[in-house]
Amino acid sequence: MSNENIRIFREKLNPPVARNPAESYLEPMEIETAFVCVFCFQVNDTLVDASGGPEQEYSEDCQVCCRPNYLRVSVHPSLREAHIEASIP
């Protein structure tokens, strides 16, 4: 076996490890965004779970008046953005 073949064999057995472990992190699953309450018109900061899919629907209470808002969420994971439309449940 030539030295080149031995080197290739060793590289396959022991693949190089990333120098900085932070370089191999997973994409964030939460996207920070906001919606306007349909009752009191206050802006509510919220986190959208991108693992829930590109189209989501759920209810979230306003942080100011505590009334429920029905949210339709469109997630764009490649852009790390989410668009929220709030309505009355």
N, C-alpha and C positions, 0 to 999 in steps of 0.2 A: 504494500500500500504506500502510495507517495505521501509526502508531507502535506500536500494540498488536499488530498482526500481525507487525511486524518483531521486537518483543520475544519473541513466542512462537516465531517462526522461529529466533532466536538461541538460545533455551533448548533447543530440540530439537537444534540442531547441537552445542551445548556443554552437556551435562547437568551439574548441580552435582556437585562432588566432595566426598566426605566430609571434614569438617574434620580428623577424627582417624582416621588409617589403621587404628588398632587397633579401631575400631568395626566394621570390615568383615571381621574374622577368621572363619575357619571353625570349626565346632563341634569340640571336641577328640575325637579318635578313640580315645583310650585312657581306660579307666575304672579307677581304683585300687580294689582290693578285696582280700579275703583268703579263704583256705580252711584247714581244719584237716586235717593229714596223717592218713590212716587207719591209719598204722603207729605213729608216735610221738606223735600228738596235739598236735603243735606248730602254732601259727598261722603261716601263710606269707603274707606280703604279695605281691601279684602285680598285674600290669596286664593288663586284658582289652582286646583290639582290637575296638572296636564296629563296625568296618567288616566284620568277619567274619560279621555277620548276627545275628538275634535269638536263635538257638539254636546253640550251638557245643559240640563235643566234642573233647577233646584230652588228651594226657598231659603232666604237668609233674612234675619231680622235686622232692621235699621239700628245702628249703634247709638242714635240720638233719640228717636221716638219709640223704638222697640217694636214697630209694626212689621209684619212680614212682607217681604218683596219677593215676587216670583222672578227668578233670573234665568235668562237664556244666554248661554255663554258659547262663544266661538273661539276655540283655541288654535293658535298658529304656533306650534312648537318650534318650527325652524326659525321663526322670528322672535321667539320667546315673548310673545304677546298674546293677550286675550281681550276680546271685546265683549262687553256685557250690556244687555238690554233688560231693564227692569220694568215690571208691570204689576198690576194689582192681581193677587191670586184669586 
